[in-house]
Amino acid sequence: MHEYTKQEQIEVLRSEIEIFKSRIDPNKSKVDILYLADTISMLELRVKELETNETASTIPTPSFYKK
C-alpha cells in the first residue's frame, strides 16, 4: 500500500475542502448546508493537525462543539 507524505495528504484534503465549499448552495435546506459546513470544518481541522504535527486532542475544539 502506498504511504502518502504529509504534504500529499494536505493537498488532497485541501482539494476536497474546495469541492465541498463549491457544493454549498444557499437555496438548499439549512440541514444540507450544515452537513457540508461540518465536513469542511473537520477536514480543515485535519489539515491543521498535519501542518502542526499535533493531534486532535491538542488543538482547541471549536466553540460550537463544546458541551
C-alpha positions as MATLAB code, in Angstrom:
seq = 'MHEYTKQEQIEVLRSEIEIFKSRIDPNKSKVDILYLADTISMLELRVKELETNETASTIPTPSFYKK';
ca = [
       0.000    0.000    0.000;
       1.241    3.495   -0.860;
       2.171    5.658    2.099;
       1.281    9.288    1.439;
       3.522   12.076    2.661;
       2.018   14.712    4.913;
       2.203   17.214    2.065;
       0.303   14.860   -0.247;
      -2.354   14.330    2.416;
      -2.694   18.081    2.923;
      -3.030   18.698   -0.822;
      -5.753   16.053   -1.158;
      -7.647   17.388    1.858;
      -7.450   20.978    0.587;
      -8.764   19.834   -2.772;
     -11.674   18.072   -1.078;
     -12.380   21.179    1.019;
     -12.684   23.265   -2.149;
     -15.032   20.706   -3.699;
     -17.285   20.747   -0.633;
     -17.233   24.553   -0.485;
     -18.347   24.697   -4.112;
     -21.340   22.494   -3.233;
     -22.752   24.893   -0.657;
     -25.947   26.221   -2.185;
     -27.946   28.780   -0.207;
     -31.077   27.523   -1.958;
     -30.719   24.088   -0.347;
     -32.027   23.193    3.075;
     -30.174   24.511    6.111;
     -29.514   20.939    7.196;
     -27.672   20.195    3.947;
     -25.603   23.348    4.353;
     -24.785   22.471    7.970;
     -23.640   18.970    6.982;
     -21.301   20.435    4.385;
     -20.043   23.105    6.793;
     -19.361   20.452    9.436;
     -17.482   18.292    6.941;
     -15.412   21.268    5.797;
     -14.625   22.155    9.402;
     -13.434   18.637   10.194;
     -11.257   18.488    7.084;
      -9.737   21.880    7.943;
      -9.005   20.608   11.445;
      -7.246   17.580    9.962;
      -5.144   19.846    7.713;
      -4.167   21.879   10.774;
      -3.208   18.683   12.611;
      -0.957   17.620    9.751;
       0.624   21.068    9.386;
       1.413   21.426   13.076;
       2.172   17.782   13.880;
      -0.460   17.977   16.598;
      -3.238   15.577   17.352;
      -6.888   16.480   17.623;
      -6.660   16.358   21.411;
      -4.091   19.196   21.482;
      -5.871   21.519   19.038;
      -8.536   23.712   20.616;
     -12.057   22.474   19.954;
     -14.270   24.939   18.098;
     -16.763   26.541   20.478;
     -19.790   25.032   18.740;
     -18.541   21.512   19.633;
     -18.000   22.195   23.311;
     -20.575   20.759   25.681;
];
